[in-house]
Amino acid sequence: MRLTIGGAAALALIWAAGVAGVLERFFLYFPERGLAATPSEAGLAYEDVSFTTEDGITLHGWFVPGRGDVTWLWFHGNAGNVSDRLGNLKQLHDRLGVNVFLFDYRGYGRSEGTPSEKGLYLDAEAALAYLNSREDVRSDRIVYFGRSLGGAVAVDLAGRQPAYGLILESPLPSVSFVARQAYPFLPAWLVQRILRARYDALSKIADVAVPLLILHGDKDDIVPLDAGRRLFEAAREPKRFHVIPGAGHNDTYIVGGEPYFAVLASFLEQLAR
């Protein structure tokens, strides 16, 4: 998750101009169009995938086959594109043996369209429908993995279409919560006026009736550890919270090292039991 803008004065001007809803994408979304590399450059076999959303947007993703019958449906954060996740993709594939489906939301990478909260929810539904259409994917063995903003997308989908399991990493309770952390000097009513997108995972997490794992770095200065704990406390059992000592917002799998992947493997083992 990355939040940046030219300070309170710029935010106030946006609001005064009456175009806050249009310009919120410059506050929330930081897509990159060009792909820096592909999974083959990380030594991974993969399929280049295109699929279409309910509202007619064509999205792009990568399906990387694994060794087992669990498929990892990955909802990434608000910046970059799929090619920025190759290092993490390689380790998840090699260490856990899962199939991985990593795709770009609308407006990111090779996916058409412009990002919006409603649009990202439709993208999630389309990605799941694509996986369910594959004969080599067990629909009862799909794990949702949401990082940062993608955690809110995963929570929304899990509340409506349950998964085998739900894993959230550095998740935000809501956009307004993170905005208040970043700009504590702004009144709440102004934050709400500027940011029409809610991504209110905190109000939706109680509707999720699947096993849950939340991982969060204790040095996260974008979505503080307490934010992840609040989401965890509002969730149903069975659930597990894992703190990654020394990790910030974007380096969890690097700083977490072996214990990080051991927690993920243990969660998958629990699901299998």
C-alpha positions in Angstrom: 0.0 0.0 0.0 1.3 3.4 -0.9 -0.4 6.7 0.0 1.0 10.0 -1.2 -0.2 13.4 -2.3 1.0 17.0 -2.0 -0.3 17.6 1.5 -3.4 19.1 3.1 -3.5 22.1 0.8 -3.6 19.9 -2.3 -6.3 17.7 -0.8 -8.4 20.6 0.1 -8.1 22.0 -3.4 -9.2 18.7 -4.9 -12.3 18.7 -2.6 -13.1 22.3 -3.4 -12.9 21.6 -7.1 -15.6 19.0 -6.7 -13.6 16.3 -8.5 -12.5 14.3 -5.5 -14.1 11.1 -6.7 -12.3 11.4 -10.0 -8.9 12.2 -8.6 -9.0 9.6 -5.7 -7.2 7.2 -8.1 -4.1 9.4 -7.8 -4.2 8.9 -4.1 -5.1 5.2 -4.0 -3.8 3.5 -7.2 -0.2 3.5 -8.6 -0.3 1.1 -11.5 2.6 0.4 -13.9 1.7 -0.6 -17.5 5.0 -2.2 -18.7 6.0 -5.7 -17.5 9.6 -5.8 -16.4 9.9 -9.6 -16.7 7.9 -12.8 -16.9 7.9 -16.0 -14.8 10.2 -17.7 -17.3 13.0 -15.4 -16.3 12.6 -16.7 -12.8 12.8 -20.2 -14.0 9.1 -20.9 -13.8 6.8 -22.5 -16.4 3.6 -20.5 -16.8 0.6 -19.7 -18.9 -0.2 -16.2 -20.1 -3.9 -15.8 -19.4 -6.6 -13.4 -20.5 -10.1 -13.4 -19.1 -13.1 -11.0 -19.1 -15.0 -9.4 -16.3 -18.8 -9.1 -16.0 -18.6 -5.5 -17.2 -16.5 -6.5 -20.3 -13.0 -5.6 -19.2 -10.2 -7.9 -20.4 -7.7 -8.7 -17.7 -4.2 -10.3 -17.8 -2.6 -12.8 -15.5 -0.1 -15.6 -15.1 -1.0 -19.2 -14.1 2.0 -21.0 -12.6 1.4 -24.8 -12.1 2.6 -26.3 -8.9 3.1 -29.8 -7.4 -0.1 -30.2 -5.5 -3.8 -29.5 -5.7 -4.0 -26.2 -3.8 -4.3 -23.0 -5.9 -3.2 -19.7 -4.6 -5.4 -16.8 -5.9 -3.3 -13.7 -5.4 -4.7 -10.2 -5.0 -1.7 -7.8 -5.0 -1.4 -4.3 -3.6 -2.1 -0.9 -5.1 1.2 -0.3 -6.9 3.1 -1.7 -9.8 1.9 -4.9 -11.6 2.4 -8.6 -11.6 6.0 -8.4 -12.7 7.0 -6.7 -9.4 6.0 -9.9 -7.5 8.2 -12.4 -9.3 10.7 -12.9 -6.5 7.9 -13.6 -4.0 6.1 -15.7 -6.7 9.2 -17.9 -7.2 9.5 -18.6 -3.4 5.9 -19.3 -2.9 5.9 -21.8 -5.8 9.1 -23.5 -4.8 8.6 -23.7 -1.1 4.9 -24.4 -0.9 4.3 -26.3 -4.1 1.0 -24.5 -4.8 -0.4 -23.5 -8.2 -0.3 -19.7 -8.3 -2.7 -17.5 -10.2 -1.4 -13.9 -10.1 -3.3 -11.3 -12.1 -3.4 -7.6 -12.6 -6.5 -5.5 -11.8 -8.0 -3.2 -14.4 -5.6 -0.5 -15.3 -2.5 -2.4 -14.2 0.0 -4.1 -16.5 -1.7 -5.5 -19.6 -5.2 -5.3 -18.1 -7.6 -2.9 -19.7 -9.6 -0.2 -17.9 -9.2 2.1 -15.0 -9.1 1.0 -11.3 -12.0 1.6 -8.9 -13.3 -0.1 -5.8 -16.3 -1.6 -7.7 -14.1 -2.6 -10.6 -11.5 -4.4 -8.4 -14.3 -6.4 -6.8 -15.5 -7.4 -10.3 -11.9 -8.3 -11.2 -11.7 -10.6 -8.2 -15.0 -12.4 -9.2 -13.7 -12.8 -12.8 -10.4 -14.2 -11.6 -12.2 -16.8 -9.4 -14.6 -17.7 -12.3 -11.6 -18.2 -14.5 -10.0 -20.6 -12.1 -13.2 -22.5 -11.6 -13.4 -23.0 -15.4 -10.1 -24.8 -15.5 -10.2 -28.6 -15.4 -6.8 -28.8 -13.7 -7.9 -26.6 -10.7 -9.9 -28.0 -7.8 -12.5 -25.4 -7.0 -12.6 -26.6 -3.3 -8.8 -26.0 -2.9 -8.5 -22.3 -3.8 -6.8 -20.1 -1.2 -7.3 -16.4 -1.4 -4.1 -14.4 -0.7 -4.5 -10.7 -0.3 -1.7 -8.3 0.4 -2.2 -4.7 1.5 -5.1 -3.2 -0.5 -5.6 -6.7 -2.0 -6.5 -7.9 1.4 -9.7 -5.8 1.3 -10.4 -7.2 -2.1 -9.9 -10.8 -0.8 -12.1 -10.2 2.2 -14.9 -8.9 0.0 -14.8 -11.9 -2.2 -14.5 -14.4 0.7 -17.6 -13.0 2.3 -19.6 -13.7 -0.8 -17.8 -16.7 -2.3 -16.1 -18.8 0.4 -12.6 -20.1 -0.2 -10.5 -23.1 1.1 -8.7 -20.6 3.3 -8.0 -16.8 3.5 -4.5 -15.4 4.0 -4.1 -11.6 4.5 -0.7 -9.9 4.6 -0.3 -6.4 5.9 -4.0 -5.8 5.5 -5.8 -2.5 5.9 -9.1 -2.3 7.9 -10.3 0.4 5.5 -8.8 3.2 3.3 -10.1 5.9 5.7 -8.2 4.2 8.6 -4.9 4.3 6.7 -5.6 7.8 5.5 -6.1 9.0 9.0 -2.8 7.4 10.0 -1.0 9.1 7.1 -2.7 12.5 7.6 -3.8 12.8 11.2 -4.2 16.5 10.9 -7.1 16.2 8.4 -10.6 16.1 9.8 -12.5 12.8 9.3 -15.2 14.4 7.3 -12.7 15.7 4.8 -11.1 12.3 4.4 -14.5 10.8 3.8 -15.3 13.5 1.2 -12.0 13.0 -0.7 -12.0 9.2 -0.6 -15.2 7.7 -1.9 -13.6 4.3 -2.1 -13.9 2.5 1.2 -12.4 -1.0 1.0 -14.0 -1.5 4.4 -12.6 -4.9 5.2 -13.3 -4.3 8.9 -17.0 -4.2 8.4 -17.0 -7.3 6.2 -14.6 -9.6 7.9 -17.2 -11.0 10.3 -19.1 -12.4 7.2 -16.1 -14.5 6.3 -16.6 -18.1 7.4 -13.3 -19.7 6.3 -10.0 -20.4 8.2 -8.0 -17.2 8.4 -4.3 -16.4 8.7 -3.1 -12.8 9.0 0.6 -11.9 8.8 1.9 -8.4 9.7 5.2 -6.8 10.2 5.8 -5.0 13.5 7.7 -2.2 11.7 5.0 -1.4 9.1 4.8 2.4 8.9 2.0 2.4 6.2 -0.5 0.0 7.7 0.5 -0.3 11.4 0.5 -3.6 13.2 -2.5 -2.5 15.3 -4.6 -2.2 12.1 -4.0 -5.9 11.3 -4.9 -6.8 14.9 -8.1 -4.9 14.8 -9.1 -6.8 11.6 -8.1 -10.1 13.3 -10.2 -9.3 16.4 -13.3 -8.7 14.3 -12.9 -12.0 12.4 -14.4 -15.4 13.2 -12.6 -18.5 14.4 -10.6 -20.4 13.3 -8.0 -17.7 12.9 -4.3 -17.1 13.5 -2.2 -14.0 13.7 1.5 -14.0 13.0 3.8 -11.1 13.7 6.9 -10.8 11.5 9.6 -9.1 13.7 11.4 -6.3 11.9 9.3 -6.3 8.8 7.8 -3.2 7.2 5.0 -3.1 4.7 6.6 -4.4 1.6 9.4 -6.7 2.8 7.5 -9.3 4.8 8.5 -12.4 2.9 12.2 -11.2 2.8 12.5 -10.2 6.4 10.3 -13.1 7.5 12.6 -15.7 6.0 12.2 -19.4 6.9 9.7 -18.8 9.8 7.4 -16.8 7.3 7.2 -19.7 4.9 6.9 -22.2 7.7 3.8 -20.4 9.0 2.3 -20.5 5.5 3.1 -24.2 5.1 1.6 -24.9 8.6 -1.6 -23.1 7.6 -2.0 -25.2 4.4 -1.4 -28.4 6.5 -4.2 -27.3 8.9 -6.5 -26.8 6.0 -5.8 -30.3 4.7 -6.7 -31.8 8.1 
